[in-house]
Amino acid sequence: MNWDDVRIFLAVARSGQILAASRRLDLNHATVSRRITALETDLQCKLLIRRTNGCDLTQEGEAFMNAAERMEAEMLAARAEVGMTDSEVTGTVRIGATDGFGISFLAPRLGTLTERYPGLKIQLVPVPQSFSLSRREADILVTVDRPDAGRLITRKLVDYALCLYASKSYLAKNGMPDSPEALSAHRLIGYVEDLIISPQLNYRSHFARNWNSDFEISAVLGQVEAVRAGAGIGILHKFLARPHDDLVQVLPSLQVDRSYWIVYHENLRNIRRINTVTEFIAQQSELERRLFA
């Protein structure tokens, strides 16, 4: 069995498309297809169902993928141990993060790493969607959920708080509510409930039993800007609201606490660039712990 064929199979299985895998591997589309066929011939079974819009794993393909990932983990560990790869911090690391933490916290800080390690490329994908580590859509995830299944390495980064805020201009026109019940008389800004990616992000009932948003925005940074513009009262991350002098905390006794976790696949535990990036994010979160409090 040719290891390169196995590596190509993993790329196709994770991306779900031969074309996408060929781009990621920098190989010709026909070459990738031919190598998959060679692997299937070698194994004497069909691994992929090829369709015009992508590929699906067969039952044999699912079983082989589990074995192939174990082979990949052993190969990566062996290469790192004998110094064939990762003797320096080089290569690409893709980080998937929610937009608040990704854009506001990570983006201003990760440039330090690329300056320190010229051979390192970082891809930050701060969009509010779920990434699959097993399919290698991201190497590292920063999430609000602690995974309880899968071959994943998980580390708590930091706790953060969410509170009610309004702009000074809004409060000057509409007054300050004096109870959660009084919020019903105000314009409220919230999230789009059917687009949230985790039950941990569905927290409006903690602030008002019958919270009814007049303006819903799926991105937390959009919520911050809407509140700053005087559109209403919103539930904002404290570390995002704190730098803005035009924002005032409303009903300060109301607060929801959540946590950020950093997660990566155990197959990557011996890859130096992964360890370097995860350790940097953890250190920066610890240094700025007061920002999140």
Secondary structure by P-SEA (a helix, b strand, c coil): ccaaaaaaaaaaaaaccaaaaaaaacccaaaaaaaaaaaaaaaccccccccccbbbbcaaaaaaaaaaaaaaaaaaaaaaaacccccccbbbbbbbbccccccccccccaaaaaaacccbbbbbbcccbbbbccccccccccccccccccbbbbbbcbbbbbbbbbcaaaaaaccccccccccccbbbbbcccccccccccccccccccccccccccccaaaaaaaaaacccccccccccccccccccccccccbbbbbbbbbbbccccccaaaaaaaaaaaaaaaaaccccc
